[in-house]
């Protein structure tokens, strides 16, 4: 059995404040990312803040959407998330992302967030490809 290689996402912007976010290589059209829930991700109820899960999913799905062209400009046009279970601090949260459909101007994405074998959230979104002139 081979050991998975997790690579930290380099980002000096917003993700630097909430990360690190890690990525492992996958098949084309798919992405797999993770973060370890730290105390800084805690909400008032003592679980991971929903906004952190949304930020994580948005970043992972967006990065997966631009796999074929990592330098392409794009923006999240639509994003929905369904929270299925609370996420405890200290756990590892994984997301499996998939390109559902890609057109000239839009990329439709789906993601499932897991803690171990439990699905804790699902997300769907659309990314708009921005033409640079």
CNS distance restraints for C-alpha pairs under 8 A (distance, minus, plus):
assign (resid   4 and name CA) (resid  24 and name CA) 6.91 0.50 0.50
assign (resid   5 and name CA) (resid  24 and name CA) 5.73 0.50 0.50
assign (resid   5 and name CA) (resid  25 and name CA) 7.60 0.50 0.50
assign (resid   6 and name CA) (resid  22 and name CA) 5.71 0.50 0.50
assign (resid   6 and name CA) (resid  23 and name CA) 5.28 0.50 0.50
assign (resid   6 and name CA) (resid  24 and name CA) 4.72 0.50 0.50
assign (resid   6 and name CA) (resid  25 and name CA) 8.00 0.50 0.50
assign (resid   7 and name CA) (resid  22 and name CA) 5.21 0.50 0.50
assign (resid   7 and name CA) (resid  23 and name CA) 5.16 0.50 0.50
assign (resid   7 and name CA) (resid  24 and name CA) 6.21 0.50 0.50
assign (resid   8 and name CA) (resid  20 and name CA) 6.47 0.50 0.50
assign (resid   8 and name CA) (resid  21 and name CA) 5.86 0.50 0.50
assign (resid   8 and name CA) (resid  22 and name CA) 4.33 0.50 0.50
assign (resid   8 and name CA) (resid  23 and name CA) 6.37 0.50 0.50
assign (resid   9 and name CA) (resid  20 and name CA) 6.85 0.50 0.50
assign (resid   9 and name CA) (resid  21 and name CA) 5.62 0.50 0.50
assign (resid   9 and name CA) (resid  22 and name CA) 5.69 0.50 0.50
assign (resid   9 and name CA) (resid  23 and name CA) 6.90 0.50 0.50
assign (resid  11 and name CA) (resid  15 and name CA) 6.01 0.50 0.50
assign (resid  11 and name CA) (resid  16 and name CA) 5.73 0.50 0.50
assign (resid  12 and name CA) (resid  16 and name CA) 5.26 0.50 0.50
assign (resid  13 and name CA) (resid  17 and name CA) 7.43 0.50 0.50
assign (resid  14 and name CA) (resid  18 and name CA) 6.93 0.50 0.50
assign (resid  15 and name CA) (resid  19 and name CA) 5.27 0.50 0.50
assign (resid  15 and name CA) (resid  20 and name CA) 7.08 0.50 0.50
assign (resid  15 and name CA) (resid  21 and name CA) 7.72 0.50 0.50
assign (resid  16 and name CA) (resid  20 and name CA) 6.62 0.50 0.50
assign (resid  18 and name CA) (resid  40 and name CA) 7.68 0.50 0.50
assign (resid  18 and name CA) (resid  41 and name CA) 7.47 0.50 0.50
assign (resid  18 and name CA) (resid  52 and name CA) 7.53 0.50 0.50
assign (resid  19 and name CA) (resid  35 and name CA) 7.07 0.50 0.50
assign (resid  20 and name CA) (resid  35 and name CA) 6.47 0.50 0.50
assign (resid  21 and name CA) (resid  33 and name CA) 6.88 0.50 0.50
assign (resid  21 and name CA) (resid  34 and name CA) 5.84 0.50 0.50
assign (resid  21 and name CA) (resid  35 and name CA) 5.04 0.50 0.50
assign (resid  21 and name CA) (resid  56 and name CA) 7.64 0.50 0.50
assign (resid  22 and name CA) (resid  33 and name CA) 5.44 0.50 0.50
assign (resid  22 and name CA) (resid  34 and name CA) 5.20 0.50 0.50
assign (resid  22 and name CA) (resid  35 and name CA) 6.23 0.50 0.50
assign (resid  23 and name CA) (resid  31 and name CA) 7.78 0.50 0.50
assign (resid  23 and name CA) (resid  32 and name CA) 5.93 0.50 0.50
assign (resid  23 and name CA) (resid  33 and name CA) 4.36 0.50 0.50
assign (resid  23 and name CA) (resid  34 and name CA) 6.51 0.50 0.50
assign (resid  24 and name CA) (resid  31 and name CA) 7.73 0.50 0.50
assign (resid  24 and name CA) (resid  32 and name CA) 5.92 0.50 0.50
assign (resid  24 and name CA) (resid  33 and name CA) 6.46 0.50 0.50
assign (resid  25 and name CA) (resid  31 and name CA) 7.34 0.50 0.50
assign (resid  25 and name CA) (resid  32 and name CA) 7.27 0.50 0.50
assign (resid  26 and name CA) (resid  30 and name CA) 6.15 0.50 0.50
assign (resid  26 and name CA) (resid  31 and name CA) 5.85 0.50 0.50
assign (resid  26 and name CA) (resid  32 and name CA) 6.73 0.50 0.50
assign (resid  27 and name CA) (resid  31 and name CA) 7.49 0.50 0.50
assign (resid  28 and name CA) (resid  67 and name CA) 7.52 0.50 0.50
assign (resid  29 and name CA) (resid  64 and name CA) 6.90 0.50 0.50
assign (resid  29 and name CA) (resid  65 and name CA) 7.56 0.50 0.50
assign (resid  29 and name CA) (resid  67 and name CA) 7.31 0.50 0.50
assign (resid  29 and name CA) (resid  98 and name CA) 5.85 0.50 0.50
assign (resid  29 and name CA) (resid  99 and name CA) 5.19 0.50 0.50
assign (resid  30 and name CA) (resid  64 and name CA) 6.30 0.50 0.50
assign (resid  30 and name CA) (resid  96 and name CA) 7.24 0.50 0.50
assign (resid  30 and name CA) (resid  97 and name CA) 5.36 0.50 0.50
assign (resid  30 and name CA) (resid  98 and name CA) 4.49 0.50 0.50
assign (resid  30 and name CA) (resid  99 and name CA) 6.33 0.50 0.50
assign (resid  31 and name CA) (resid  60 and name CA) 7.17 0.50 0.50
assign (resid  31 and name CA) (resid  61 and name CA) 7.43 0.50 0.50
assign (resid  31 and name CA) (resid  63 and name CA) 7.99 0.50 0.50
assign (resid  31 and name CA) (resid  64 and name CA) 5.35 0.50 0.50
assign (resid  31 and name CA) (resid  95 and name CA) 7.85 0.50 0.50
assign (resid  31 and name CA) (resid  96 and name CA) 5.82 0.50 0.50
assign (resid  31 and name CA) (resid  97 and name CA) 4.80 0.50 0.50
assign (resid  31 and name CA) (resid  98 and name CA) 6.50 0.50 0.50
assign (resid  32 and name CA) (resid  60 and name CA) 7.56 0.50 0.50
assign (resid  32 and name CA) (resid  94 and name CA) 7.00 0.50 0.50
assign (resid  32 and name CA) (resid  95 and name CA) 5.61 0.50 0.50
assign (resid  32 and name CA) (resid  96 and name CA) 4.76 0.50 0.50
assign (resid  32 and name CA) (resid  97 and name CA) 6.22 0.50 0.50
assign (resid  33 and name CA) (resid  60 and name CA) 6.29 0.50 0.50
assign (resid  33 and name CA) (resid  94 and name CA) 5.66 0.50 0.50
assign (resid  33 and name CA) (resid  95 and name CA) 5.38 0.50 0.50
assign (resid  33 and name CA) (resid  96 and name CA) 6.93 0.50 0.50
assign (resid  34 and name CA) (resid  92 and name CA) 6.78 0.50 0.50
assign (resid  34 and name CA) (resid  93 and name CA) 5.37 0.50 0.50
assign (resid  34 and name CA) (resid  94 and name CA) 4.27 0.50 0.50
assign (resid  34 and name CA) (resid  95 and name CA) 6.25 0.50 0.50
assign (resid  35 and name CA) (resid  92 and name CA) 5.85 0.50 0.50
assign (resid  35 and name CA) (resid  93 and name CA) 5.47 0.50 0.50
assign (resid  35 and name CA) (resid  94 and name CA) 6.81 0.50 0.50
assign (resid  36 and name CA) (resid  90 and name CA) 6.45 0.50 0.50
assign (resid  36 and name CA) (resid  91 and name CA) 5.87 0.50 0.50
assign (resid  36 and name CA) (resid  92 and name CA) 4.41 0.50 0.50
assign (resid  36 and name CA) (resid  93 and name CA) 6.18 0.50 0.50
assign (resid  37 and name CA) (resid  41 and name CA) 6.23 0.50 0.50
assign (resid  37 and name CA) (resid  48 and name CA) 6.78 0.50 0.50
assign (resid  37 and name CA) (resid  88 and name CA) 7.30 0.50 0.50
assign (resid  37 and name CA) (resid  89 and name CA) 4.98 0.50 0.50
assign (resid  37 and name CA) (resid  90 and name CA) 5.09 0.50 0.50
assign (resid  37 and name CA) (resid  91 and name CA) 5.52 0.50 0.50
assign (resid  37 and name CA) (resid  92 and name CA) 6.14 0.50 0.50
assign (resid  37 and name CA) (resid  93 and name CA) 7.09 0.50 0.50
assign (resid  38 and name CA) (resid  42 and name CA) 7.23 0.50 0.50
assign (resid  38 and name CA) (resid  89 and name CA) 5.64 0.50 0.50
assign (resid  38 and name CA) (resid  90 and name CA) 5.81 0.50 0.50
assign (resid  39 and name CA) (resid  89 and name CA) 6.31 0.50 0.50
assign (resid  39 and name CA) (resid  90 and name CA) 7.84 0.50 0.50
assign (resid  41 and name CA) (resid  47 and name CA) 7.84 0.50 0.50
assign (resid  41 and name CA) (resid  48 and name CA) 5.23 0.50 0.50
assign (resid  41 and name CA) (resid  49 and name CA) 5.81 0.50 0.50
assign (resid  41 and name CA) (resid  52 and name CA) 6.57 0.50 0.50
assign (resid  41 and name CA) (resid  89 and name CA) 7.54 0.50 0.50
assign (resid  42 and name CA) (resid  46 and name CA) 5.52 0.50 0.50
assign (resid  42 and name CA) (resid  47 and name CA) 5.29 0.50 0.50
assign (resid  42 and name CA) (resid  48 and name CA) 4.68 0.50 0.50
assign (resid  42 and name CA) (resid  49 and name CA) 5.56 0.50 0.50
assign (resid  42 and name CA) (resid  89 and name CA) 6.83 0.50 0.50
assign (resid  43 and name CA) (resid  47 and name CA) 5.58 0.50 0.50
assign (resid  43 and name CA) (resid  48 and name CA) 5.80 0.50 0.50
assign (resid  43 and name CA) (resid  49 and name CA) 4.70 0.50 0.50
assign (resid  46 and name CA) (resid  88 and name CA) 7.54 0.50 0.50
assign (resid  46 and name CA) (resid  89 and name CA) 7.55 0.50 0.50
assign (resid  47 and name CA) (resid  86 and name CA) 6.31 0.50 0.50
assign (resid  47 and name CA) (resid  87 and name CA) 5.60 0.50 0.50
assign (resid  47 and name CA) (resid  88 and name CA) 4.99 0.50 0.50
assign (resid  47 and name CA) (resid  89 and name CA) 5.99 0.50 0.50
assign (resid  48 and name CA) (resid  52 and name CA) 6.97 0.50 0.50
assign (resid  48 and name CA) (resid  53 and name CA) 7.51 0.50 0.50
assign (resid  48 and name CA) (resid  86 and name CA) 7.23 0.50 0.50
assign (resid  48 and name CA) (resid  87 and name CA) 5.42 0.50 0.50
assign (resid  48 and name CA) (resid  88 and name CA) 6.15 0.50 0.50
assign (resid  48 and name CA) (resid  89 and name CA) 6.19 0.50 0.50
assign (resid  49 and name CA) (resid  53 and name CA) 6.88 0.50 0.50
assign (resid  50 and name CA) (resid  54 and name CA) 6.27 0.50 0.50
assign (resid  50 and name CA) (resid  83 and name CA) 7.90 0.50 0.50
assign (resid  51 and name CA) (resid  55 and name CA) 6.02 0.50 0.50
assign (resid  52 and name CA) (resid  56 and name CA) 6.02 0.50 0.50
assign (resid  53 and name CA) (resid  57 and name CA) 6.12 0.50 0.50
assign (resid  54 and name CA) (resid  58 and name CA) 5.96 0.50 0.50
assign (resid  54 and name CA) (resid  81 and name CA) 7.05 0.50 0.50
assign (resid  55 and name CA) (resid  59 and name CA) 6.14 0.50 0.50
assign (resid  56 and name CA) (resid  60 and name CA) 6.13 0.50 0.50
assign (resid  57 and name CA) (resid  61 and name CA) 5.83 0.50 0.50
assign (resid  57 and name CA) (resid  95 and name CA) 7.09 0.50 0.50
assign (resid  57 and name CA) (resid 111 and name CA) 7.08 0.50 0.50
assign (resid  57 and name CA) (resid 113 and name CA) 7.87 0.50 0.50
assign (resid  57 and name CA) (resid 123 and name CA) 7.17 0.50 0.50
assign (resid  58 and name CA) (resid  62 and name CA) 5.86 0.50 0.50
assign (resid  58 and name CA) (resid  76 and name CA) 7.73 0.50 0.50
assign (resid  58 and name CA) (resid  79 and name CA) 7.68 0.50 0.50
assign (resid  59 and name CA) (resid  63 and name CA) 6.02 0.50 0.50
assign (resid  60 and name CA) (resid  64 and name CA) 6.16 0.50 0.50
assign (resid  60 and name CA) (resid  95 and name CA) 7.51 0.50 0.50
assign (resid  60 and name CA) (resid  97 and name CA) 7.14 0.50 0.50
assign (resid  61 and name CA) (resid  65 and name CA) 6.05 0.50 0.50
assign (resid  61 and name CA) (resid  97 and name CA) 5.79 0.50 0.50
assign (resid  61 and name CA) (resid  98 and name CA) 7.63 0.50 0.50
assign (resid  61 and name CA) (resid 109 and name CA) 6.54 0.50 0.50
assign (resid  61 and name CA) (resid 110 and name CA) 7.38 0.50 0.50
assign (resid  61 and name CA) (resid 111 and name CA) 6.83 0.50 0.50
assign (resid  61 and name CA) (resid 125 and name CA) 7.96 0.50 0.50
assign (resid  62 and name CA) (resid  66 and name CA) 6.57 0.50 0.50
assign (resid  62 and name CA) (resid  75 and name CA) 7.92 0.50 0.50
assign (resid  62 and name CA) (resid  76 and name CA) 7.28 0.50 0.50
assign (resid  62 and name CA) (resid 127 and name CA) 6.98 0.50 0.50
assign (resid  63 and name CA) (resid  67 and name CA) 6.48 0.50 0.50
assign (resid  63 and name CA) (resid  70 and name CA) 7.68 0.50 0.50
assign (resid  64 and name CA) (resid  97 and name CA) 6.82 0.50 0.50
assign (resid  64 and name CA) (resid  98 and name CA) 7.38 0.50 0.50
assign (resid  64 and name CA) (resid  99 and name CA) 7.34 0.50 0.50
assign (resid  65 and name CA) (resid  99 and name CA) 6.40 0.50 0.50
assign (resid  65 and name CA) (resid 107 and name CA) 6.26 0.50 0.50
assign (resid  65 and name CA) (resid 108 and name CA) 7.94 0.50 0.50
assign (resid  65 and name CA) (resid 109 and name CA) 7.11 0.50 0.50
assign (resid  65 and name CA) (resid 127 and name CA) 7.29 0.50 0.50
assign (resid  66 and name CA) (resid  70 and name CA) 5.30 0.50 0.50
assign (resid  66 and name CA) (resid  71 and name CA) 7.82 0.50 0.50
assign (resid  66 and name CA) (resid  72 and name CA) 6.82 0.50 0.50
assign (resid  72 and name CA) (resid 129 and name CA) 7.48 0.50 0.50
assign (resid  72 and name CA) (resid 130 and name CA) 7.67 0.50 0.50
assign (resid  73 and name CA) (resid 129 and name CA) 6.16 0.50 0.50
assign (resid  73 and name CA) (resid 130 and name CA) 5.22 0.50 0.50
assign (resid  73 and name CA) (resid 131 and name CA) 7.17 0.50 0.50
assign (resid  73 and name CA) (resid 132 and name CA) 7.32 0.50 0.50
assign (resid  74 and name CA) (resid 127 and name CA) 6.39 0.50 0.50
assign (resid  74 and name CA) (resid 128 and name CA) 5.36 0.50 0.50
assign (resid  74 and name CA) (resid 129 and name CA) 4.35 0.50 0.50
assign (resid  74 and name CA) (resid 130 and name CA) 5.04 0.50 0.50
assign (resid  75 and name CA) (resid 127 and name CA) 5.51 0.50 0.50
assign (resid  75 and name CA) (resid 128 and name CA) 5.34 0.50 0.50
assign (resid  75 and name CA) (resid 129 and name CA) 6.77 0.50 0.50
assign (resid  75 and name CA) (resid 130 and name CA) 7.32 0.50 0.50
assign (resid  76 and name CA) (resid 125 and name CA) 7.36 0.50 0.50
assign (resid  76 and name CA) (resid 126 and name CA) 6.19 0.50 0.50
assign (resid  76 and name CA) (resid 127 and name CA) 4.51 0.50 0.50
assign (resid  76 and name CA) (resid 128 and name CA) 6.28 0.50 0.50
assign (resid  77 and name CA) (resid 125 and name CA) 7.46 0.50 0.50
assign (resid  77 and name CA) (resid 126 and name CA) 5.49 0.50 0.50
assign (resid  77 and name CA) (resid 127 and name CA) 5.26 0.50 0.50
assign (resid  77 and name CA) (resid 128 and name CA) 5.80 0.50 0.50
assign (resid  78 and name CA) (resid 125 and name CA) 5.20 0.50 0.50
assign (resid  78 and name CA) (resid 126 and name CA) 5.08 0.50 0.50
assign (resid  78 and name CA) (resid 127 and name CA) 7.05 0.50 0.50
assign (resid  79 and name CA) (resid 123 and name CA) 7.21 0.50 0.50
assign (resid  79 and name CA) (resid 124 and name CA) 5.88 0.50 0.50
assign (resid  79 and name CA) (resid 125 and name CA) 4.24 0.50 0.50
assign (resid  79 and name CA) (resid 126 and name CA) 6.61 0.50 0.50
assign (resid  80 and name CA) (resid 123 and name CA) 5.51 0.50 0.50
assign (resid  80 and name CA) (resid 124 and name CA) 5.36 0.50 0.50
assign (resid  80 and name CA) (resid 125 and name CA) 6.22 0.50 0.50
assign (resid  81 and name CA) (resid 121 and name CA) 6.94 0.50 0.50
assign (resid  81 and name CA) (resid 122 and name CA) 5.72 0.50 0.50
assign (resid  81 and name CA) (resid 123 and name CA) 4.29 0.50 0.50
assign (resid  81 and name CA) (resid 124 and name CA) 6.62 0.50 0.50
assign (resid  82 and name CA) (resid 121 and name CA) 5.45 0.50 0.50
assign (resid  82 and name CA) (resid 122 and name CA) 5.28 0.50 0.50
assign (resid  82 and name CA) (resid 123 and name CA) 6.30 0.50 0.50
assign (resid  83 and name CA) (resid 120 and name CA) 6.27 0.50 0.50
assign (resid  83 and name CA) (resid 121 and name CA) 4.47 0.50 0.50
assign (resid  83 and name CA) (resid 122 and name CA) 6.81 0.50 0.50
assign (resid  84 and name CA) (resid 119 and name CA) 7.15 0.50 0.50
assign (resid  84 and name CA) (resid 120 and name CA) 4.82 0.50 0.50
assign (resid  84 and name CA) (resid 121 and name CA) 5.04 0.50 0.50
assign (resid  84 and name CA) (resid 122 and name CA) 7.75 0.50 0.50
assign (resid  85 and name CA) (resid 119 and name CA) 7.64 0.50 0.50
assign (resid  85 and name CA) (resid 120 and name CA) 4.68 0.50 0.50
assign (resid  85 and name CA) (resid 121 and name CA) 6.97 0.50 0.50
assign (resid  86 and name CA) (resid 120 and name CA) 6.81 0.50 0.50
assign (resid  87 and name CA) (resid  91 and name CA) 7.38 0.50 0.50
assign (resid  87 and name CA) (resid 115 and name CA) 7.54 0.50 0.50
assign (resid  87 and name CA) (resid 120 and name CA) 7.08 0.50 0.50
assign (resid  91 and name CA) (resid 115 and name CA) 6.88 0.50 0.50
assign (resid  92 and name CA) (resid 115 and name CA) 6.03 0.50 0.50
assign (resid  92 and name CA) (resid 116 and name CA) 7.54 0.50 0.50
assign (resid  93 and name CA) (resid 113 and name CA) 6.65 0.50 0.50
assign (resid  93 and name CA) (resid 114 and name CA) 5.71 0.50 0.50
assign (resid  93 and name CA) (resid 115 and name CA) 5.02 0.50 0.50
assign (resid  93 and name CA) (resid 116 and name CA) 7.73 0.50 0.50
assign (resid  94 and name CA) (resid 113 and name CA) 5.54 0.50 0.50
assign (resid  94 and name CA) (resid 114 and name CA) 5.17 0.50 0.50
assign (resid  94 and name CA) (resid 115 and name CA) 6.43 0.50 0.50
assign (resid  94 and name CA) (resid 116 and name CA) 7.99 0.50 0.50
assign (resid  95 and name CA) (resid 111 and name CA) 6.35 0.50 0.50
assign (resid  95 and name CA) (resid 112 and name CA) 5.42 0.50 0.50
assign (resid  95 and name CA) (resid 113 and name CA) 4.28 0.50 0.50
assign (resid  95 and name CA) (resid 114 and name CA) 6.20 0.50 0.50
assign (resid  96 and name CA) (resid 111 and name CA) 5.51 0.50 0.50
assign (resid  96 and name CA) (resid 112 and name CA) 5.40 0.50 0.50
assign (resid  96 and name CA) (resid 113 and name CA) 6.60 0.50 0.50
assign (resid  97 and name CA) (resid 109 and name CA) 7.13 0.50 0.50
assign (resid  97 and name CA) (resid 110 and name CA) 5.77 0.50 0.50
assign (resid  97 and name CA) (resid 111 and name CA) 4.31 0.50 0.50
assign (resid  97 and name CA) (resid 112 and name CA) 6.69 0.50 0.50
assign (resid  98 and name CA) (resid 109 and name CA) 5.80 0.50 0.50
assign (resid  98 and name CA) (resid 110 and name CA) 5.37 0.50 0.50
assign (resid  98 and name CA) (resid 111 and name CA) 6.32 0.50 0.50
assign (resid  99 and name CA) (resid 107 and name CA) 7.03 0.50 0.50
assign (resid  99 and name CA) (resid 108 and name CA) 6.07 0.50 0.50
assign (resid  99 and name CA) (resid 109 and name CA) 4.75 0.50 0.50
assign (resid  99 and name CA) (resid 110 and name CA) 6.64 0.50 0.50
assign (resid 100 and name CA) (resid 107 and name CA) 7.70 0.50 0.50
assign (resid 100 and name CA) (resid 108 and name CA) 5.40 0.50 0.50
assign (resid 100 and name CA) (resid 109 and name CA) 5.33 0.50 0.50
assign (resid 100 and name CA) (resid 110 and name CA) 6.64 0.50 0.50
assign (resid 101 and name CA) (resid 107 and name CA) 5.96 0.50 0.50
assign (resid 101 and name CA) (resid 108 and name CA) 5.15 0.50 0.50
assign (resid 101 and name CA) (resid 109 and name CA) 7.24 0.50 0.50
assign (resid 102 and name CA) (resid 106 and name CA) 5.97 0.50 0.50
assign (resid 102 and name CA) (resid 107 and name CA) 4.38 0.50 0.50
assign (resid 102 and name CA) (resid 108 and name CA) 6.19 0.50 0.50
assign (resid 103 and name CA) (resid 107 and name CA) 6.22 0.50 0.50
assign (resid 104 and name CA) (resid 129 and name CA) 7.68 0.50 0.50
assign (resid 105 and name CA) (resid 128 and name CA) 5.88 0.50 0.50
assign (resid 105 and name CA) (resid 129 and name CA) 5.00 0.50 0.50
assign (resid 105 and name CA) (resid 130 and name CA) 7.49 0.50 0.50
assign (resid 106 and name CA) (resid 126 and name CA) 6.57 0.50 0.50
assign (resid 106 and name CA) (resid 127 and name CA) 5.59 0.50 0.50
assign (resid 106 and name CA) (resid 128 and name CA) 4.75 0.50 0.50
assign (resid 106 and name CA) (resid 129 and name CA) 5.83 0.50 0.50
assign (resid 107 and name CA) (resid 126 and name CA) 5.57 0.50 0.50
assign (resid 107 and name CA) (resid 127 and name CA) 5.06 0.50 0.50
assign (resid 107 and name CA) (resid 128 and name CA) 6.63 0.50 0.50
assign (resid 107 and name CA) (resid 129 and name CA) 7.62 0.50 0.50
assign (resid 108 and name CA) (resid 124 and name CA) 7.65 0.50 0.50
assign (resid 108 and name CA) (resid 125 and name CA) 5.94 0.50 0.50
assign (resid 108 and name CA) (resid 126 and name CA) 4.57 0.50 0.50
assign (resid 108 and name CA) (resid 127 and name CA) 6.55 0.50 0.50
assign (resid 109 and name CA) (resid 124 and name CA) 5.63 0.50 0.50
assign (resid 109 and name CA) (resid 125 and name CA) 5.18 0.50 0.50
assign (resid 109 and name CA) (resid 126 and name CA) 6.08 0.50 0.50
assign (resid 109 and name CA) (resid 127 and name CA) 7.83 0.50 0.50
assign (resid 110 and name CA) (resid 122 and name CA) 7.66 0.50 0.50
assign (resid 110 and name CA) (resid 123 and name CA) 5.76 0.50 0.50
assign (resid 110 and name CA) (resid 124 and name CA) 4.47 0.50 0.50
assign (resid 110 and name CA) (resid 125 and name CA) 6.52 0.50 0.50
assign (resid 111 and name CA) (resid 122 and name CA) 5.73 0.50 0.50
assign (resid 111 and name CA) (resid 123 and name CA) 5.03 0.50 0.50
assign (resid 111 and name CA) (resid 124 and name CA) 6.31 0.50 0.50
assign (resid 112 and name CA) (resid 119 and name CA) 6.78 0.50 0.50
assign (resid 112 and name CA) (resid 120 and name CA) 7.88 0.50 0.50
assign (resid 112 and name CA) (resid 121 and name CA) 6.07 0.50 0.50
assign (resid 112 and name CA) (resid 122 and name CA) 4.52 0.50 0.50
assign (resid 112 and name CA) (resid 123 and name CA) 6.39 0.50 0.50
assign (resid 113 and name CA) (resid 119 and name CA) 5.72 0.50 0.50
assign (resid 113 and name CA) (resid 120 and name CA) 5.68 0.50 0.50
assign (resid 113 and name CA) (resid 121 and name CA) 5.12 0.50 0.50
assign (resid 113 and name CA) (resid 122 and name CA) 6.04 0.50 0.50
assign (resid 114 and name CA) (resid 118 and name CA) 5.35 0.50 0.50
assign (resid 114 and name CA) (resid 119 and name CA) 4.39 0.50 0.50
assign (resid 114 and name CA) (resid 120 and name CA) 5.45 0.50 0.50
assign (resid 114 and name CA) (resid 121 and name CA) 7.21 0.50 0.50
assign (resid 115 and name CA) (resid 119 and name CA) 6.60 0.50 0.50
assign (resid 115 and name CA) (resid 120 and name CA) 6.73 0.50 0.50
